[in-house]
Amino acid sequence: MLGKVKRKIRKAVSKCAKTEYVTVPVSQGDILKGKTVLITGGGSGIGLSIAKACAANKANVIICGRTMSKLEEARTAIGGNTEAFNLDISDSDKMRDGFESIINNTKFGKIDILINNAGISKGEPFPNTNADDLKEVIKTNVIGTYTLSEVFAKYLISNHICGNILNIASVSGNRPAISPYMVSKWSEMGFTKGFAKSLIKHGIVVNCIAPGPTASGMLLEKSGGDLSYDKSPSGRYVTAEEIANLAVFLTSSMGRMIVGETIYITGGCGTLTFDDIEY
Ligand SMILES: NC(=O)c1ccc[n+]([C@@H]2O[C@H](COP(=O)([O-])OP(=O)(O)OC[C@H]3O[C@@H](n4cnc5c(N)ncnc54)[C@H](OP(=O)(O)O)[C@@H]3O)[C@@H](O)[C@H]2O)c1
């Protein structure tokens, strides 16, 4: 009997989640006016949606990644004041020069906000993980994100900019870490708190978003708009636009008292349920 009731409630919840996502708007306004946002991996997926949402809120946007053709296409799609630069975050030795080159060449003059979105996933679950996969994922998701944040924090401090760093981790950082990806996302959530503690005295706000399974723009097109995902308590994937709206809020002046937090946006997948994903 209780099972029947539960199923009924779940069906109703899923229906709402499914019908309402199509109308999820990208928030529009001017809450990032005068700010410049640097987004790693801004040429596709969640990063591209964040870039569009920042531009829709009057920010100057700089996207970076490893594939210039993809970034140029994204730059056109974003419109507004957008620039694109090549920056490989897995090459931490070249990171300082890469960031300096962006600062010297951007027409925006300064950068206020860093969104550490770029990330990769590779490798089998433990104990079948191999050292190469682990190193590759850690090099990008952990060392790359950490090093760019360090370079950026020093830039903000020396230029007296009260800026933001926002890390895009994953709800995988909330699950038992059985893959290189999950290990990396635990780490990102941990150093979010460390960075926040070290930087808040300089007026720099650091936070983290932990998305659940998310449909990027491409998946949305392929599925003809059907985002159903039975393993999620909400019955569907999160959309990249939903994550982008949260990113805009957290990096705007409205989010300044949210410090060192990881905000989950999952539809309940990975926060209410834990074994609904296979890695
Ligand atoms: N999609 C999901 O379900 C989901 C769920 C939770 C968390 N996330 C997190 O959200 C973030 C974005 O994921 P996504 O799904 O949007 O992935 P995606 O579509 O694969 O986008 C990742 C972006 O990062 C860039 N990138 C990868 N390695 C890079 C490097 N070494 N240096 C600079 N840029 C690099 C890629 O461009 P290039 O290859 O051209 O460099 C690409 O534009 C990731 O951190 C991911 O862990 C995703």
The ligand as an SDF file (V2000), in Angstrom:
LIG
                    3D

 48 52  0  0  0  0  0  0  0  0999 V2000
   27.2710   16.6340  -17.6200 N   0  0  0  0  0  0  0  0  0  0  0  0
   27.0750   16.1280  -16.4170 C   0  0  0  0  0  0  0  0  0  0  0  0
   26.2240   15.2650  -16.1920 O   0  0  0  0  0  0  0  0  0  0  0  0
   27.8720   16.6770  -15.2350 C   0  0  0  0  0  0  0  0  0  0  0  0
   27.4330   16.3540  -13.9470 C   0  0  0  0  0  0  0  0  0  0  0  0
   28.1460   16.8330  -12.8530 C   0  0  0  0  0  0  0  0  0  0  0  0
   29.2620   17.6310  -13.0530 C   0  0  0  0  0  0  0  0  0  0  0  0
   29.6770   17.9350  -14.3070 N   0  0  0  0  0  0  0  0  0  0  0  0
   30.8820   18.7760  -14.4300 C   0  0  0  0  0  0  0  0  0  0  0  0
   30.5830   19.9190  -15.2110 O   0  0  0  0  0  0  0  0  0  0  0  0
   31.7460   20.3240  -15.9330 C   0  0  0  0  0  0  0  0  0  0  0  0
   31.4010   20.4640  -17.4120 C   0  0  0  0  0  0  0  0  0  0  0  0
   30.9190   19.2150  -17.8840 O   0  0  0  0  0  0  0  0  0  0  0  0
   30.1480   19.0320  -19.3000 P   0  0  0  0  0  0  0  0  0  0  0  0
   29.2320   17.9060  -19.1360 O   0  0  0  0  0  0  0  0  0  0  0  0
   29.6540   20.3320  -19.7830 O   0  0  0  0  0  0  0  0  0  0  0  0
   31.3820   18.5030  -20.1780 O   0  0  0  0  0  0  0  0  0  0  0  0
   31.8000   18.7860  -21.6950 P   0  0  0  0  0  0  0  0  0  0  0  0
   30.6370   19.0970  -22.5450 O   0  0  0  0  0  0  0  0  0  0  0  0
   32.7000   17.6380  -22.0430 O   0  0  0  0  0  0  0  0  0  0  0  0
   32.6670   20.1000  -21.5480 O   0  0  0  0  0  0  0  0  0  0  0  0
   33.9230   20.1150  -20.9420 C   0  0  0  0  0  0  0  0  0  0  0  0
   34.6760   21.3070  -21.4980 C   0  0  0  0  0  0  0  0  0  0  0  0
   35.9520   21.3640  -20.8540 O   0  0  0  0  0  0  0  0  0  0  0  0
   36.9550   21.5900  -21.8300 C   0  0  0  0  0  0  0  0  0  0  0  0
   38.2050   20.9730  -21.3720 N   0  0  0  0  0  0  0  0  0  0  0  0
   38.4540   19.6680  -21.1380 C   0  0  0  0  0  0  0  0  0  0  0  0
   39.7220   19.5010  -20.7590 N   0  0  0  0  0  0  0  0  0  0  0  0
   40.2890   20.7460  -20.7280 C   0  0  0  0  0  0  0  0  0  0  0  0
   41.5840   21.2250  -20.4390 C   0  0  0  0  0  0  0  0  0  0  0  0
   42.5920   20.4120  -20.1070 N   0  0  0  0  0  0  0  0  0  0  0  0
   41.8120   22.5670  -20.4950 N   0  0  0  0  0  0  0  0  0  0  0  0
   40.8180   23.4080  -20.8360 C   0  0  0  0  0  0  0  0  0  0  0  0
   39.5750   23.0180  -21.1560 N   0  0  0  0  0  0  0  0  0  0  0  0
   39.3170   21.6860  -21.1040 C   0  0  0  0  0  0  0  0  0  0  0  0
   36.4250   20.9510  -23.1070 C   0  0  0  0  0  0  0  0  0  0  0  0
   36.9130   21.6020  -24.2770 O   0  0  0  0  0  0  0  0  0  0  0  0
   38.2600   21.0940  -25.0460 P   0  0  0  0  0  0  0  0  0  0  0  0
   38.1750   19.5970  -25.0800 O   0  0  0  0  0  0  0  0  0  0  0  0
   38.1770   21.7360  -26.3690 O   0  0  0  0  0  0  0  0  0  0  0  0
   39.4010   21.6000  -24.2500 O   0  0  0  0  0  0  0  0  0  0  0  0
   34.9210   21.2090  -22.9910 C   0  0  0  0  0  0  0  0  0  0  0  0
   34.5710   22.4240  -23.6040 O   0  0  0  0  0  0  0  0  0  0  0  0
   32.8210   19.2750  -15.6450 C   0  0  0  0  0  0  0  0  0  0  0  0
   33.6900   19.7250  -14.6430 O   0  0  0  0  0  0  0  0  0  0  0  0
   32.0270   18.0790  -15.1660 C   0  0  0  0  0  0  0  0  0  0  0  0
   32.7710   17.2680  -14.2900 O   0  0  0  0  0  0  0  0  0  0  0  0
   29.0040   17.4670  -15.4100 C   0  0  0  0  0  0  0  0  0  0  0  0
  1  2  1  0
  2  3  2  0
  2  4  1  0
  4  5  1  0
  4 48  2  0
  5  6  2  0
  6  7  1  0
  7  8  2  0
  8  9  1  0
  8 48  1  0
  9 10  1  0
  9 46  1  0
 10 11  1  0
 11 12  1  0
 11 44  1  0
 12 13  1  0
 13 14  1  0
 14 15  2  0
 14 16  1  0
 14 17  1  0
 17 18  1  0
 18 19  2  0
 18 20  1  0
 18 21  1  0
 21 22  1  0
 22 23  1  0
 23 24  1  0
 23 42  1  0
 24 25  1  0
 25 26  1  0
 25 36  1  0
 26 27  1  0
 26 35  1  0
 27 28  2  0
 28 29  1  0
 29 30  1  0
 29 35  2  0
 30 31  1  0
 30 32  2  0
 32 33  1  0
 33 34  2  0
 34 35  1  0
 36 37  1  0
 36 42  1  0
 37 38  1  0
 38 39  2  0
 38 40  1  0
 38 41  1  0
 42 43  1  0
 44 45  1  0
 44 46  1  0
 46 47  1  0
M  CHG  2   8   1  16  -1
M  END
$$$$
